[in-house]
Amino acid sequence: MKDGVDAKSDVRLGTPSKDADGHSSVRVTVSNTATSKKSFAVQADVRDTGGNLLDSSGPHPRSPPWFSGRRTA
């Protein structure tokens, strides 16, 4: 992201699993460790054991900044 800050230490990923539709899913938790209100955008890349990129999922460009929801890769 342009003018973004690397906040990897504030993001935790849960254990990947399959949802009811058979899509890969993982819970993402972001902790705001700043003393002021912040916005976060998270991109999750799915890689095989060889490190090859299989899929990528991030915020939808039309999602409002307060959006809290689910994206599947």
Summary of the structure (lengths in Angstrom):
residues: 73
radius of gyration: 13.5
end to end distance: 19.5
largest distance: 39.7
contacts: 113
relative contact order: 0.21
helix: 4%
strand: 26%
